[in-house]
Amino acid sequence: MDFSPLYISLKTAGLATVITFILGIYAARFICKLKKYQGFIDGIITLPLVLPPTVVGFFLLLFLGKNSFIGQFLAVFDINIIFSWSATVITAVVVSFPLMYRTTRGAFEQIDKDLIFAARTLGMSEEKIFWKIILPLAKSGILAGAILSFARALGEFGATIMLAGNIPGKTQTMSTAIYSAVQANDQEAAFVWAGIIIIVSLMVMVLMNYWLKQQQKVNS
């Protein structure tokens, strides 16, 4: 049995989680500091979370396809995103980013504002407050967001098959491998891949819950 879908899925979800981890933290910080249009921008950022994945994939095709401005620009350098491994990472980032952003923003908003006001009174810069106070206090929520993003990226299907396709050994993830197995009436392979996804996702969630409980004990 070819286990390349497992490797591709883990590699894709891992890189996507690193990207969403960084972008999610800075996006949450940016939105929390906004005074105007916060709700509108928040809605745009969160939109991929509620849209059907195929719709997300369709718009990614419009933005990154060969006929788009970005696609034509990349073609100058002989770069094609469609049906490449990079496409699997992009779709995983887009669909998992809202989870990281929302969880991180919620963690930021739960921090006692008096601590931040006290730090400003003592002359700390906004950058130091962010790195020395906000991030350490919000670390549980941030980690939870990263784990949820990883789990979401691992199981992504709709947008991936639209943008990256289902090329064995190149863009075929575990989710698309299940789709191929069902199409070929290979129930055994479908059960194997479905079981692997369930086991990996469950392990991730159990580890997250264990870590959060340990953090609660430390903080209590």
LUMDRENTI-764527 format. One record per atom (N, C-alpha, C): x, y, z. Coordinates in Angstrom, 1 decimal. Layout:
# residues N
       u       v       w
       X       Y       Z
...
This chain:
# residues 220
       u       v       w
     0.8    -1.2     0.0
     0.0     0.0     0.0
     0.9     1.3     0.0
     0.5     2.2    -0.8
     1.3     3.4    -1.0
     0.9     4.4     0.2
     1.9     4.7     1.0
     1.6     5.6     2.2
     2.0     7.1     1.9
     2.2     7.4     0.6
     2.5     8.8     0.3
     1.4     9.8     0.7
     0.1     9.4     0.6
    -0.9    10.4     1.1
    -0.7    10.8     2.6
    -0.3     9.8     3.4
     0.0    10.1     4.8
     1.1    11.1     5.0
     2.2    10.9     4.2
     3.3    11.8     4.3
     3.0    13.2     3.7
     2.3    13.2     2.6
     1.9    14.5     2.0
     0.9    15.2     3.0
     0.0    14.5     3.6
    -0.9    15.2     4.5
    -0.2    15.8     5.7
     0.7    15.0     6.3
     1.4    15.5     7.5
     2.3    16.6     7.2
     3.0    16.5     6.0
     3.9    17.6     5.6
     3.1    18.9     5.3
     2.0    18.7     4.6
     1.1    19.9     4.3
     0.6    20.5     5.6
     0.0    19.7     6.4
    -0.6    20.2     7.7
     0.4    20.8     8.6
     1.6    20.3     8.6
     2.7    20.8     9.5
     3.1    22.2     9.0
     3.4    22.3     7.7
     3.8    23.6     7.2
     2.7    24.6     7.3
     1.4    24.2     7.0
     0.3    25.1     7.1
     0.1    25.6     8.5
     0.3    24.8     9.5
     0.1    25.2    10.9
     1.2    26.2    11.3
     2.4    26.0    10.8
     3.5    27.0    11.1
     3.1    28.4    10.5
     2.6    28.4     9.3
     2.2    29.6     8.6
     1.0    30.3     9.3
    -0.1    29.5     9.6
    -1.2    30.0    10.3
    -0.9    30.4    11.7
     0.0    29.8    12.3
     0.4    30.2    13.7
     0.9    31.6    13.7
     1.8    31.9    12.8
     2.4    33.3    12.7
     1.3    34.3    12.3
     0.7    34.0    11.2
    -0.3    34.9    10.6
    -1.5    35.1    11.6
    -1.9    34.0    12.3
    -3.1    34.1    13.2
    -2.8    35.0    14.3
    -1.6    34.9    14.9
    -1.2    35.8    16.1
    -1.2    37.2    15.7
    -0.6    37.5    14.5
    -0.5    38.9    14.1
    -1.8    39.5    13.6
    -2.6    38.6    13.0
    -4.0    39.1    12.6
    -4.8    39.4    13.8
    -4.8    38.5    14.8
    -5.5    38.7    16.1
    -5.1    40.0    16.8
    -3.8    40.2    16.8
    -3.3    41.5    17.4
    -3.7    42.7    16.7
    -3.7    42.6    15.3
    -4.1    43.7    14.5
    -5.6    44.1    14.7
    -6.4    43.1    14.7
    -7.9    43.3    14.8
    -8.2    43.8    16.2
    -7.6    43.3    17.2
    -7.8    43.8    18.6
    -7.5    45.2    18.8
    -6.6    45.7    18.0
    -6.2    47.1    18.1
    -7.0    48.1    17.3
    -7.8    47.5    16.3
    -8.6    48.3    15.4
    -9.8    49.0    16.2
   -10.1    50.2    15.8
   -11.2    50.9    16.4
   -12.3    51.0    15.4
   -12.0    51.0    14.1
   -13.0    51.1    13.1
   -13.0    49.9    12.2
   -14.2    49.6    11.7
   -14.4    48.5    10.8
   -14.0    47.1    11.3
   -13.9    47.0    12.6
   -13.4    45.7    13.2
   -14.3    44.6    12.8
   -15.6    44.8    13.0
   -16.5    43.7    12.7
   -16.5    43.3    11.2
   -16.3    44.2    10.3
   -16.3    43.9     8.9
   -15.1    43.1     8.5
   -13.9    43.6     9.0
   -12.6    42.9     8.6
   -12.6    41.5     9.3
   -13.1    41.5    10.5
   -13.2    40.2    11.2
   -14.1    39.2    10.4
   -15.2    39.7     9.8
   -16.0    38.8     9.0
   -15.3    38.3     7.8
   -14.5    39.2     7.1
   -13.8    38.7     5.9
   -12.8    37.7     6.3
   -12.1    37.9     7.4
   -11.0    36.9     7.8
   -11.7    35.6     8.2
   -12.8    35.6     8.8
   -13.5    34.4     9.3
   -14.3    33.7     8.2
   -14.5    34.4     7.1
   -15.4    33.8     6.0
   -15.1    32.4     5.6
   -13.8    32.1     5.4
   -13.5    30.7     4.9
   -13.9    29.6     5.9
   -14.2    30.0     7.1
   -14.6    29.0     8.1
   -16.0    28.6     7.9
   -16.9    29.5     7.3
   -18.3    29.2     7.2
   -18.7    28.9     5.7
   -17.8    29.2     4.8
   -18.1    28.9     3.4
   -17.8    27.5     3.1
   -18.6    26.9     2.1
   -18.2    25.5     1.7
   -16.8    25.5     1.1
   -16.0    24.5     1.5
   -14.7    24.4     1.0
   -14.5    24.5    -0.6
   -15.5    24.0    -1.3
   -15.5    24.0    -2.7
   -15.6    25.5    -3.2
   -16.3    26.3    -2.5
   -16.4    27.7    -2.8
   -15.1    28.4    -2.6
   -14.4    28.1    -1.5
   -13.1    28.6    -1.2
   -12.1    28.2    -2.3
   -12.2    26.9    -2.7
   -11.3    26.4    -3.8
   -11.6    27.1    -5.1
   -12.9    27.4    -5.3
   -13.2    28.1    -6.6
   -12.6    29.5    -6.6
   -12.7    30.2    -5.5
   -12.1    31.6    -5.5
   -10.6    31.5    -5.5
   -10.0    30.5    -4.9
    -8.6    30.4    -5.0
    -8.1    30.1    -6.5
    -8.9    29.4    -7.2
    -8.6    29.1    -8.6
    -8.7    30.4    -9.4
    -9.7    31.3    -9.1
    -9.8    32.6    -9.7
    -8.6    33.5    -9.4
    -8.1    33.4    -8.2
    -7.0    34.3    -7.8
    -5.6    33.8    -8.2
    -5.5    32.5    -8.3
    -4.2    31.9    -8.6
    -4.1    31.2    -9.9
    -5.2    31.1   -10.6
    -5.2    30.4   -11.9
    -4.3    31.1   -13.0
    -4.1    30.4   -14.1
    -3.2    30.9   -15.1
    -3.7    32.2   -15.7
    -5.0    32.4   -15.7
    -5.5    33.6   -16.3
    -5.6    34.8   -15.4
    -5.3    34.6   -14.1
    -5.4    35.6   -13.1
    -4.1    36.5   -13.1
    -4.2    37.6   -12.5
    -3.0    38.5   -12.5
    -1.8    37.8   -11.8
    -2.1    37.2   -10.6
    -1.1    36.5    -9.9
    -0.5    35.3   -10.7
    -1.4    34.6   -11.4
    -1.0    33.4   -12.2
    -0.1    33.9   -13.3
    -0.4    35.0   -14.0
     0.4    35.5   -15.1
     1.7    36.0   -14.6
     1.7    36.6   -13.5
     3.0    37.1   -12.9
     3.9    36.0   -12.6
     3.4    34.9   -12.0
     4.2    33.8   -11.6
     4.7    33.0   -12.8
     3.9    33.1   -13.9
     4.2    32.4   -15.1
     5.5    32.9   -15.8
     5.8    34.2   -15.5
     7.0    34.9   -16.0
     8.2    34.2   -15.4
     8.1    33.7   -14.2
     9.2    33.0   -13.5
     9.0    31.4   -13.6
     8.1    31.0   -14.6
     7.9    29.6   -14.8
     7.4    28.9   -13.5
     6.5    29.6   -12.8
     6.0    29.0   -11.5
     4.5    28.8   -11.8
     4.0    27.6   -11.5
     2.6    27.3   -11.6
     2.1    26.6   -10.3
     1.2    27.3    -9.7
     0.7    26.8    -8.4
    -0.4    25.7    -8.5
    -1.2    25.8    -9.5
    -2.3    24.9    -9.7
    -1.7    23.5    -9.9
    -2.4    22.5    -9.2
    -2.0    21.1    -9.2
    -0.6    20.9    -8.8
    -0.1    21.6    -7.8
     1.2    21.4    -7.2
     1.1    21.2    -5.7
     2.2    20.8    -5.1
     2.1    20.6    -3.6
     1.9    21.9    -2.9
     2.4    23.0    -3.5
     2.2    24.3    -2.9
     0.7    24.7    -2.8
     0.0    24.2    -3.8
    -1.5    24.4    -3.7
    -2.1    23.7    -2.6
    -1.6    22.6    -2.2
    -2.2    21.9    -1.0
    -1.9    22.7     0.3
    -0.8    23.3     0.3
    -0.4    24.1     1.5
    -1.2    25.3     1.6
    -1.4    26.0     0.4
    -2.2    27.2     0.3
    -3.6    27.0     0.8
    -4.3    25.9     0.3
    -5.6    25.6     0.6
    -5.7    25.3     2.1
    -4.8    24.5     2.6
    -4.8    24.2     4.1
    -4.6    25.4     4.9
    -3.8    26.4     4.5
    -3.6    27.6     5.3
    -4.9    28.4     5.3
    -5.5    28.5     4.1
    -6.7    29.4     4.0
    -7.9    28.8     4.8
    -8.1    27.5     4.8
    -9.2    27.0     5.6
    -9.0    26.8     7.0
    -7.7    26.7     7.4
    -7.4    26.6     8.9
    -7.1    27.9     9.6
    -6.7    28.9     8.8
    -6.3    30.2     9.4
    -7.4    30.8    10.3
    -8.7    30.8     9.9
    -9.8    31.4    10.7
    -9.8    30.7    12.1
    -9.6    29.4    12.2
    -9.6    28.8    13.5
    -8.5    29.3    14.4
    -7.3    29.5    13.9
    -6.1    30.0    14.6
    -6.4    31.5    15.0
    -6.9    32.2    14.1
    -7.2    33.6    14.3
    -8.3    33.8    15.4
    -9.4    33.1    15.3
   -10.5    33.3    16.3
   -10.1    32.8    17.7
    -9.4    31.7    17.8
    -9.0    31.2    19.1
    -8.0    32.1    19.7
    -7.0    32.6    18.9
    -6.0    33.5    19.5
    -6.6    34.9    19.9
    -7.5    35.4    19.1
    -8.2    36.6    19.4
    -9.0    36.5    20.7
    -9.7    35.4    20.9
   -10.4    35.1    22.1
    -9.5    35.1    23.3
    -8.3    34.5    23.1
    -7.3    34.4    24.2
    -6.8    35.8    24.6
    -6.6    36.6    23.5
    -6.1    38.0    23.8
    -7.2    38.8    24.5
    -8.4    38.7    24.2
    -9.5    39.5    24.7
    -9.8    39.1    26.2
    -9.4    37.9    26.6
    -9.7    37.4    28.0
    -8.6    37.9    28.9
    -7.5    38.5    28.5
    -6.4    38.9    29.3
    -6.9    40.1    30.1
    -6.6    40.1    31.4
    -7.0    41.3    32.3
    -6.3    42.5    31.8
    -7.2    43.5    31.4
    -6.7    44.7    30.8
    -5.9    45.6    31.8
    -6.2    45.4    33.1
    -5.5    46.1    34.1
    -4.0    45.8    34.1
    -3.6    44.6    33.7
    -2.2    44.3    33.6
    -1.5    45.1    32.5
    -2.2    45.2    31.4
    -1.7    46.0    30.3
    -1.6    47.5    30.6
    -2.6    48.0    31.3
    -2.6    49.4    31.7
    -1.4    49.7    32.7
    -1.2    48.7    33.6
    -0.1    48.8    34.6
     1.2    48.8    33.9
     1.4    48.0    32.9
     2.6    47.9    32.2
     2.9    49.2    31.4
     1.9    49.8    30.9
     2.0    51.1    30.2
     2.4    52.2    31.2
     1.8    52.1    32.3
     2.1    53.1    33.4
     3.6    53.1    33.8
     4.1    51.8    33.8
     5.5    51.6    34.1
     6.5    51.9    33.0
     5.9    52.3    31.9
     6.8    52.8    30.8
     7.1    51.7    29.7
     6.5    50.6    29.8
     6.8    49.5    28.8
     6.2    49.9    27.5
     7.0    49.6    26.4
     6.5    49.8    25.1
     5.5    48.8    24.7
     4.7    49.1    23.6
     3.7    48.2    23.2
     4.2    46.9    22.7
     5.4    46.9    22.1
     6.1    45.7    21.7
     6.4    44.8    22.9
     7.0    45.4    23.9
     7.4    44.6    25.1
     6.2    44.1    25.8
     5.1    44.9    25.9
     3.9    44.4    26.5
     3.3    43.2    25.7
     3.4    43.2    24.4
     2.9    42.1    23.6
     3.7    40.9    23.8
     5.1    41.0    23.8
     5.9    39.8    23.9
     6.1    39.3    25.4
     6.0    40.2    26.3
     6.3    39.9    27.7
     5.1    39.6    28.5
     3.9    40.1    28.1
     2.7    40.0    28.9
     1.6    39.3    28.2
     1.2    39.8    27.0
     0.1    39.3    26.3
     0.3    37.8    25.8
     1.4    37.6    25.1
     1.7    36.3    24.6
     1.8    35.2    25.7
     2.6    35.4    26.7
     2.6    34.4    27.8
     1.3    34.1    28.4
     0.5    35.1    28.6
    -0.8    34.9    29.3
    -1.8    34.2    28.3
    -1.6    34.4    27.0
    -2.5    33.8    26.1
    -2.0    32.5    25.5
    -0.9    31.9    26.0
    -0.3    30.8    25.4
    -1.2    29.6    25.3
    -2.0    29.4    26.3
    -2.9    28.2    26.2
    -3.9    28.3    25.1
    -4.5    29.4    24.9
    -5.4    29.6    23.8
    -4.7    29.6    22.4
    -3.5    30.1    22.4
    -2.7    30.1    21.1
    -2.4    28.7    20.7
    -1.9    27.9    21.7
    -1.6    26.5    21.4
    -2.8    25.7    21.0
    -4.0    26.0    21.6
    -5.2    25.3    21.3
    -5.6    25.6    19.8
    -5.4    26.9    19.4
    -5.7    27.3    18.1
    -4.8    26.6    17.1
    -3.5    26.5    17.4
    -2.5    25.8    16.5
    -2.9    24.3    16.3
    -3.3    23.7    17.4
    -3.7    22.3    17.3
    -4.9    22.1    16.5
    -5.9    22.9    16.7
    -7.2    22.9    15.9
    -6.9    23.1    14.5
    -6.0    24.1    14.2
    -5.6    24.4    12.8
    -4.9    23.2    12.1
    -4.1    22.5    12.9
    -3.4    21.3    12.3
    -4.4    20.3    12.0
    -5.4    20.0    12.9
    -6.4    19.0    12.7
    -7.3    19.4    11.5
    -7.6    20.7    11.3
    -8.4    21.1    10.2
    -7.6    21.0     8.9
    -6.4    21.3     8.9
    -5.6    21.3     7.7
    -5.4    19.8     7.3
    -5.2    18.9     8.3
    -5.0    17.5     8.0
    -6.2    16.9     7.2
    -7.4    17.3     7.5
    -8.6    16.7     6.9
    -9.2    17.5     5.8
    -8.5    18.5     5.3
    -9.0    19.4     4.3
    -9.2    18.6     3.0
   -10.4    18.8     2.3
   -10.6    18.1     1.1
   -11.1    19.0    -0.1
   -12.3    19.6     0.2
   -12.9    20.4    -0.9
   -12.1    21.4    -1.7
   -11.5    22.3    -0.9
   -10.6    23.3    -1.6
    -9.4    22.7    -2.2
    -8.9    21.6    -1.5
    -7.6    21.0    -2.0
    -7.9    20.3    -3.3
    -8.9    19.6    -3.5
    -9.2    18.9    -4.8
    -9.5    19.9    -5.9
   -10.0    21.1    -5.5
   -10.3    22.1    -6.5
    -9.0    22.8    -7.0
    -8.1    23.1    -6.1
    -6.9    23.8    -6.5
    -5.7    22.9    -6.8
    -5.5    21.9    -6.0
    -4.3    21.0    -6.1
    -4.6    19.7    -6.9
    -5.8    19.4    -7.0
    -6.2    18.1    -7.7
    -5.9    16.9    -6.8
    -5.8    15.8    -7.4
    -5.7    14.5    -6.7
    -4.6    13.6    -7.4
    -3.4    14.1    -7.4
    -2.3    13.5    -8.1
    -1.5    12.6    -7.2
    -1.6    11.3    -7.4
    -0.9    10.3    -6.5
     0.6    10.6    -6.4
     1.1    10.7    -5.2
     2.5    10.9    -4.9
     2.9    12.4    -5.0
     2.0    13.3    -5.3
     2.3    14.7    -5.5
     1.3    15.6    -4.7
     0.0    15.5    -4.9
    -0.9    16.3    -4.2
    -2.0    15.5    -3.6
    -1.9    14.1    -3.6
    -3.0    13.3    -3.1
    -2.8    13.2    -1.5
    -3.7    13.8    -0.8
    -3.7    13.7     0.6
    -4.5    12.5     1.1
    -4.6    12.3     2.4
    -5.4    11.2     2.9
    -6.9    11.4     2.5
    -7.4    12.6     2.6
    -8.8    12.9     2.3
    -9.1    12.6     0.8
    -8.2    13.1    -0.1
    -8.5    12.8    -1.5
    -8.2    11.3    -1.8
    -7.3    10.7    -1.1
    -7.1     9.2    -1.2
    -8.4     8.5    -0.9
    -9.1     8.9     0.1
   -10.4     8.3     0.5
   -11.4     8.4    -0.7
   -11.4     9.7    -1.2
   -12.3     9.9    -2.4
   -12.0     9.0    -3.6
   -10.7     8.9    -3.9
   -10.3     8.0    -5.0
   -10.6     6.6    -4.7
   -10.5     6.1    -3.5
   -10.8     4.7    -3.1
   -12.3     4.5    -3.3
   -13.1     5.4    -2.8
   -14.5     5.2    -3.0
   -14.9     5.2    -4.4
   -14.3     6.1    -5.2
   -14.6     6.1    -6.7
   -14.3     4.8    -7.3
   -13.2     4.2    -6.8
   -12.7     2.9    -7.4
   -13.4     1.7    -6.7
   -14.3     2.0    -5.8
   -15.0     0.9    -5.1
   -14.0     0.1    -4.3
   -13.0     0.7    -3.8
   -12.0     0.0    -2.9
   -12.3     0.4    -1.5
   -13.2    -0.3    -0.9
   -13.7     0.0     0.5
   -12.6    -0.2     1.5
   -11.7    -1.2     1.3
   -10.6    -1.5     2.2
    -9.7    -0.3     2.3
    -9.3     0.2     1.2
    -8.4     1.4     1.2
    -9.0     2.6     1.9
   -10.3     2.8     1.5
   -11.1     3.9     2.1
   -11.1     3.8     3.6
   -11.4     2.6     4.1
   -11.5     2.4     5.6
   -10.1     2.6     6.2
    -9.0     2.2     5.6
    -7.7     2.4     6.1
    -7.4     3.9     6.3
    -7.6     4.6     5.2
    -7.3     6.1     5.3
    -8.2     6.8     6.2
    -9.5     6.4     6.2
   -10.4     7.1     7.2
   -10.0     6.8     8.6
    -9.6     5.5     8.9
    -9.1     5.1    10.2
    -7.9     5.9    10.6
    -6.9     6.1     9.7
    -5.7     6.8    10.0
    -6.0     8.3    10.4
    -6.9     8.9     9.6
    -7.2    10.3     9.9
    -7.9    10.4    11.2
    -8.8     9.5    11.5
    -9.5     9.5    12.8
    -8.5     9.4    14.0
    -7.6     8.4    13.8
    -6.6     8.1    14.9
    -5.7     9.3    15.1
    -5.2     9.9    14.0
    -4.3    11.0    14.2
    -5.0    12.2    14.7
    -6.2    12.5    14.2
    -7.0    13.7    14.7
    -7.4    13.5    16.2
    -7.8    12.3    16.6
    -8.1    12.0    18.0
    -6.9    12.2    18.9
    -5.8    11.7    18.4
    -4.5    11.8    19.3
    -4.2    13.3    19.5
    -4.4    14.1    18.4
    -4.1    15.5    18.5
    -5.0    16.2    19.5
    -6.3    15.9    19.4
    -7.3    16.5    20.3
    -7.1    16.0    21.8
    -6.7    14.8    22.0
    -6.5    14.3    23.4
    -5.3    14.9    24.0
    -4.2    15.1    23.2
    -3.0    15.8    23.7
    -3.3    17.2    24.0
    -4.1    17.9    23.2
    -4.5    19.3    23.5
    -5.2    19.4    24.8
    -6.2    18.5    25.0
    -7.0    18.5    26.2
    -6.2    18.2    27.4
    -5.2    17.3    27.3
    -4.3    17.0    28.4
    -3.4    18.2    28.8
    -2.9    18.8    27.7
    -2.0    20.0    28.0
    -2.8    21.1    28.6
    -4.0    21.4    28.1
    -4.8    22.4    28.7
    -5.1    22.2    30.2
    -5.4    20.9    30.5
    -5.7    20.6    31.9
    -4.5    20.8    32.8
    -3.3    20.4    32.2
    -2.1    20.6    33.0
    -1.8    22.1    33.2
    -2.1    22.9    32.2
    -1.9    24.3    32.4
    -2.9    24.9    33.4
    -4.1    24.4    33.5
    -5.1    24.9    34.5
    -4.6    24.5    35.9
    -4.0    23.4    36.0
    -3.4    23.0    37.3
    -2.3    23.9    37.8
    -1.4    24.2    36.8
    -0.3    25.1    37.1
    -0.8    26.5    37.5
    -1.8    27.0    36.8
    -2.3    28.3    37.0
    -3.2    28.4    38.3
    -3.7    27.3    38.7
    -4.6    27.3    39.9
    -3.9    27.4    41.2
